[in-house]
Amino acid sequence: MAKRVLGILTIALLSSALLSGQSSAAPGRIQPDPLLMFPQRPATTDWAAVVRDRAAKTKARVPVSASNPLPYKEIEPPGNSGANDSLARPEHIAGFGTQRAKNSKVRLTGDLKPDASIPTLPPAAEPNDALGLATETGVGATRRAVRTSGVIGDGPYGSAGDGTGDFDFYRLSAGTTPVTFSARTRTPAGDLDTFLALLDKDGVWAINDNAGESTDSTLAFTIPPGREFFLMVGSGPFGIPADPTKPGTGGGVLTEGPYDLAITSGIGGGDLDYYSFDLRAGDVLGASLADGGTRLAVYDPAGREVFGSSQDATSIFSTDSPMPGGGNAVVDFVAPKEGRYQLGVEAGEGAYDIKLEAFRPGTETAPRGSVHTIFLDFDGARVNTSIFGTGGGLRDLSPLSSFLPRWGLTARDERALTDAIIATVKENLGRDLAAKGTNPRFALRVLNSRDHADPWGQPNVSRVVVGGTTVESGIMTIGIAQSIDAGNFGKEETALVLLDEISAPTGPVWSLNTYLGKGSDKIAFIGRAVGNITSHEAGHMSGSWHTDLTNAVPGIMDPGGDPAVMFAVGPDGRGGTADDPDLDLVEEGISPAEHFTGIEDTLNRSAWAFVRGA
């Protein structure tokens, strides 16, 4: 089934982007966090609250520093290249791994030789404090990368001028294909705490305050084809003009001083460093890159890129996750089989520092015989919505039964509908995962509020509340998960599947009623659609990011930009008919709108998330 692309949603705490041909008027609403998911009015997003929430989540989950990590220093001498610059010539780290005789933590240090081919632009002339005054960089159009420098505070709006605050804008663009770029500031002297933001004429789409523990900033983004964006350098902790189209609309002077700026699109053209190591099936790999490096990528034994990153999105990890974070780029990966894998440092320059760590899945390390339970709560629930990073507090969510009339169903239909939802979840998260066959100790129990006593609050029990509304929850979404948790270390988490939007009257693309028509099996369709959304949110909690909505491979972890895909509507455009497909956890590209790259095996990630304790 070819995918109809209506809009793409990014994951929580990441920036957002619309791809060519997508509609911003009807954005999808299936997502792990609504805050930065293609907001309909991005300029009205409370970005200061976003920054505060990111910082709070990151602080809450900072893992204990690795004790006695294995030190490994790059063999290639600093200032040189060519020795380990390809997948065919990696440096092997022999002592790393989860086997008894190896060290599961490595402190990896190396150096990227500066790329002499990158042109340096002179500092831009002031004023350049608005979109229409932006400096042309050529990145995305005629250049792969540029360097430049500037000063925050030297224009007519800094402390020596009217005091509204100085901002420097730079133009970026994409042609017929998307352009992924990374930007990084360095502050060689002075008190400047840089702040980066990416904007277009509609508002702010991405922000970064501090790269790791420094006052420098780094930001990665994929510019859709034919689009024009603007990179803004300002001062932190948070500074964006009230009207980016008009100079002199800042909120005042924060910090000032000189900065160096590097903007690079794609993989760096200079020095690249690759390292290899051996993993066991089910190993959960994490790596964070700090200092001079700006991009990490993991490759499988066949040489396929399975996760590439130029950002730190660990604020969406479970607070129980031991995975490393911080710095300029963080990757996470679950090995599907034993073999030799590789890690590439693919952008940046100068000395870099990597925390490379491997773990066994969280449920495997639970007490012997432990089995993870996912509880489907149809009866309504009281949920502290602050766990989703949206403020909130204790909220009472109404039960599934209260939404039946909105679909033209009666109380007599409730049992059949819940049967269909449960069957879909058990197929997606039970039979499909067990059939994968890579893990003989796979064990997941799916219980529900109709047939079982409520086990919520017990160890190894996560829940998905199927009910409630956007008003009751205070969250403008359909689906939201507490975390994206590779390795399933947070084993007592909550996800919501809110029902008011998908039970709205016929019309919106996110309403199930829109797809019902002559010949539709209403209960089968609604049950499968709600079951798929439920499986999607459970997929986040068991470690999967969004997959690529724009390709021809439909999957459970596709984002909600095209609800018809998640609802499994067939080619006839009607739900509950014979041509409706079976949507599954699959292997496909990770969502480019979320500024990651590579092939993601969502079935493998969830299969290893639910393993019986050894």
Buried (B, 14 or more C-beta within 10 A) or exposed (E): BEBBBBBBBBBBBBBBBBBBEBEBEBBBBBBBBBBBBBBEEBBEBEBEBBBBBBBEBBEEBEBEEBEEBBEBEBEBEEEEBEEBBEBEEBBBBEEBBBEEEBBBBBBBBBBBBBBEEBEEBEBBEBBBBBBEBBBBBBBBBEBBBBBBBBBBBBBBBBBEBBEBBBBBBBBBBBEEEBBBBBBBBBBEEBEBBBBBBBBBEEBBBBBBBBBBEBBBBBBBBBBBEBBBBBBBBBBBBBBBBEEBEEBBBBEEBBBBBBBBBBBBBBBBEBBBBBBBBBBBBBBBBBBBBBBBBBBBBBBBBEEEBBBBBBBBBBBBBBBBBBBBBBBBBBBBBBBBEEEEBBBBBBBBBBBBBBBBBBBBBBBBBBEEEBBBBBBBBBBBBEBEBBBBBBEBEEBEBBBBBBBBEBBEBEEEBBEEBBBBBBBBBBBBBBEBBBEBEBBEBBBBBBBBBBEEEBBBEEEBBBBBBBBBBBEBBBBBBBBBBBBBBBBBBBBBBBBBBBBBBBBBEEEBBBBBBBBBBEEBBBBBBBBBBBBBBBBBBBBBBBBBBBBBBBBEBBBBBBBBBBBBBBBBBBEEEBBBBEEBEEBBBBBBBBBBBBBBBBBBBBBBBBBBBBBBBE
